[in-house]
Amino acid sequence: MSTTITEYYIAELLDWNNSIIFYNDEMEEIEQRLGEVISRNSIVGIADKVEFQQTLLNEVSDKFYKLQNEITEQSSSLQLDGKLKDDSLITNTYESKQFEIRQNINKIEKEYVDKKLNCYNFLSGTLKK
């Protein structure tokens, strides 16, 4: 009973999930920094600018959340009674779903990096003032 493909898919899903957990931790740190900027309360109109940055982070966070659900579903579908399914049971449906998740994680990671860098630039510029 060969489970090479299944093992690879499960490992890939676990890596993606761990990445999302890391990104969520990063976003929490950024949110704290945004909160610190508001608490300074010395810059006129800063709340609206912080809210905009927070909205960008929330959008990508929601996408990661949905992707985590897809990862969990795919991981569960690759198992039967707690054991990995035999590779012979891995149909095009599983392969297509794995490919879709792979494409989505790539797209959302890029989006996150752009938004994170934008937020860092905002914080850097704001804290200088």
N, C-alpha and C positions, 0 to 999 in steps of 0.2 A: 504494500500500500504506500504509494508515493505521495508526499505532501510538500514537495519542493516549491511549487508555485504558490500554494496556500501559505506556506511559511514566509515566503518573500512578501506576499501581499500583507500579511499580518504585521511583519516587521516594518514595512513601509507605512502602514496605517499608524502604528505606534510612534514612529519617528515624527510623523505629521502632527499627531496629537500632542506630543511633547513640545514640538515647536510652537504650537498654538498656546499651550500653557505658558511657555516662556514669553511669548508676545503679550499675553494677557497681563503677566506680571510687569512687563515693561510699561504697558499702558497705565497700570495702576500708579506706577512711579511718576509718569508724566502727569496724570491727573492730580496727584498731590502737588506737583510743582505748579500746575495751573492754579490750584487752590491757594498756594502761597502768594502768587502774583495778585490775586484778588484781595487777599488779606492785607496786602501792603496799602491798598486803597489810596494810593497817592497819584495814580495816573488816571486822568479824565477819560471816560469811555472805555476803560479796560475790560469791564465785565462783558460787554458785547463781543469784544475780540477773543476773550477767553472762551466764551460760549461757542463761538464759531469753531475754535480749535477742538473743543470738547465734542462738538457735533461730528466733526470729521473722525475723531477717534471712536465715537459711539457707532458710527456707520460701519467701520471696519471690524469693530468688535462684534457687532451683530452678524456680519458675514462669517467670522471665525466661529461663532456659536453654531450657526447653521451647518457649517462644514464639520464641526465636531460631531453633530448629530448624524451626519452622513457617514462619517468615519466609524462611529459606533455601530450603525446599522450594517455597514459593509463587513465590519469585523465579526459581528454576530452571524451574518449570513454565511461566513466562511467556516463556521463551526457547526457541529452537530453533536448534541449531548456533551458539550464541553470539550470535544476533540476536533482537531482540524479535519476538514473534509478532504477526501482523497482528490488528487489532482484531476482524476478522470471526471469528477463532478463539477469542475470549474468550467462553466460554459462561457459563451461570448457575453452573456449578460453580466457576469462577474467582471470579466475583462473590461468591458465597456464602462462599468461603474467605477472601477479602479482608475481607468484612464481619465474619466470625468473628474474624479476627486483630485487626481494628480494635476490636471490642468487648472482646477479651481484653486488649489493651494498655491500654485505658482503665481497665478493672477492676483490673489488676495495678499500674498506675501509682498509682492511688488507694490501693490497699493498701500499696504501698511508702512513699508519703508519710506515711501514718498510722504505720507502723512506724518510719520514720526519725525522725519527730517524737517518738514515744514514747521512742525510744532517746536522742535528744538531751536530753529531759527527765530521763531516768534519769541520763545522764552529768552533766548540770548539777547535779542534786540530790546525786549521789554525790560529786562533786568539791568541793562546798561543805563537806562533812563533814571 
